[in-house]
């Protein structure tokens, strides 16, 4: 089954709803963002969530010691890096690491070769944002990436297009943020329900 991460979680209601729908992971943004949450809030949410659910902190060009301190304090299972972090930097953590490759075009895929021992997430490049653009990049690029390795697909996914994305690209996982929101930082329960439903329907049809 396709792995599902719902990112940009800012409150316990959304966190518990996402968990109840069968999400595999939740993302908490601990870097500059409209959806940024402080470590104390994340720590409280993590304590109330099922142990089986991956709790992932999202970071951007932050000092290694700061990330380690936040990860330990919040009891995070995974760390997602959206900046210019090096392969060496990504190897210095005990938690599961996801490195985002921001896609401009096919030339961006060469960056995947530098990060062989971590999970890869493909997102849309935006010079003004480190992530969470809400914009889709050409899936032809993702299909080309699939020839080399598995990855998590992000970038403008929502309930209306995630099924097609899974059918065309066959990612190992999908990551959604603004595509299931009512307003910035607040999830829409019906959109989350529809998103998970469309992923599972696509799994059945492409299995």
N, C-alpha and C positions, 0 to 999 in steps of 0.2 A: 504494500500500500504506500501511496505517496505520503511522505512526512509533511506535516502541517505546522508552520510557526505563525503565530499571530503576534505582531510586533507593535510597539508604541503603547503598551499597556500602562495606564496611569492611575488606576483605581481598582480596589478589591472586587467590586461588582463585575467589572469587565473581565478581570482575571478568573474569577470563579465561573462565570458564564462560559468563557472560552474553554476552560478545563472540562466543564460538563459536556461540551459539544464534541469532545474527543480530539482537541488540539494536542499535538505532541510536544510543543514548546511554546513558551511565551517570551517576548522580548521586552526588556525594560531599558529605555534610553537614558544613559548616564553621561551624556555628552551634550554640548549646546544644541538645542532643538526646541521647537514649540511643545514637544511631548516629553521634555526632560522631566525626570522624577528624581527626588533626592534619595540617597542611600537609605535613610531611615524609613521612608515610605516603602521602598523596595523590600527591605528586610521584613517589615511587617506583613507585606503581601506574600512573600515567599513562605513564611511560617504557616500560612493558612492554606497552602496549595498542596495537592497530592505529591508524594515523594517521586512517583513515576513520571511526573511532568518535568521537562527540562526548563530550568529558569536561566535565561540568557541575558547577560548585560551587554549593552551596545556602547562601544567606545569609539573615540575619534582622536587620534594623535595625542594620546595622553601618556604621561610619564609612567613607566613600568611599575614603580613602587605604588603609585596612586591606584592603578588598576588592581594590583594585588590586594591592597588594603580594602578597597571597595568590594572586591569579589569575596574576600573572606568574611567581611562584615555582613554582607547580604546573603551569604550562603549560596552563591551562584554555582550552577553546574557547568555553564558554558560562557564563553566570551566571544563577542562578535566585533571585529575591527573594520572600520569603514574608512580609515585614512591612509596614510603613507607608511604604515607599519611594515617593517622588513620581515623576511622569513625568519631571521635570527630572533627578532623580537617575539614573533608568534610562537617560538619554541620554548619560551621561558615561563610557561604557565602550566599548572597541573590540570586545570579544567580543559574541557573540550573547546577547541578554537575554531571559529568560522572566520575566514578572511573574505572580505567583499572585493570583487573585481568590478570596477565601474566601467561599463561598456560604452565606448564611443563608436566602435566599429570592429571589424574582424581583427584589426591590429591589436586590440586590447587583450585578445585571448593569449597572447604570448606571456602575459603576466601570470597565467595559471601555472606555467612550468616552474615558476619560482617558489610556489607554495605547495609542495608535494605531500607534506605530512599533516595537513589540516583540511578541514572541510572548506569548500569553495561556494560562495554565493555570488551570483551574477545580478547586478543591478544597473540601472541607467545612469550614465555619467551626466552630471550637472556641475558646471564650474562654480556655482554659487552654493551648492549643497554637498555634504559628504554622503548623504543617503536619504532615503525616504522621499524620493522625487515624485512618486505617484505617476510616473510617466513610463510607458512601455518602450523598450528598445526592440529592434527587429529580431524576431524569433529565429530567423535564418542564422543569425550569429550564434544563438544558443544551440541550434541544431548542429552547427559546426563544432562547437565546444563539446557536445555530447560524444563526438567521435573520439575525443581524447580522454574524457573522464566524466564521472558523475558530478552533479552540482545541485545546489538549491537555486530555484528561479525566483526572482523578485522583479519589481519594476512595473507598476501600473496594474497589478493583478486585482481582480474583483470577481464577484459571483458570475458575471456575464461572460467573462473571457477565460477563467481559469481552466474550465473543461477543455476548451480548444487548445490552451497552452500545454496541458498534459498530453493531449493526443498528438500534437505536433512535435513537442520537444522531449517528452518523456524524462523530465527532471526527477531526481531522487526525492526532492522536496520542493515545497512552495512556501513563500514568505509574503504575508500581506499586512498592510498597515492602514493607509488611508482608504483603501478599497472596501473596508468594512466599518468605516466611521460614520457617525451622525454629524459630529463636528470634530475639529482637531483635538485629539486626545481623548475623545469619548466614543466608544464603539456603539454600533447599532446592532442590537441582538439579532434582528431578523436578517441582516446582511451577513452576520457571522454564521447563522444557521444555514443560509443559502450557499455560502462559500464552502463550508464543510460538505454539504450535500452534493454540490457540483464536483468537488474533488473525488468523493467516493463513487459518484456515478461514472466519472471518467475512468477511475481505476477499474471498475467492472467492465467497461466497454473496451478498454485497451489491454486488459490482462491477458 
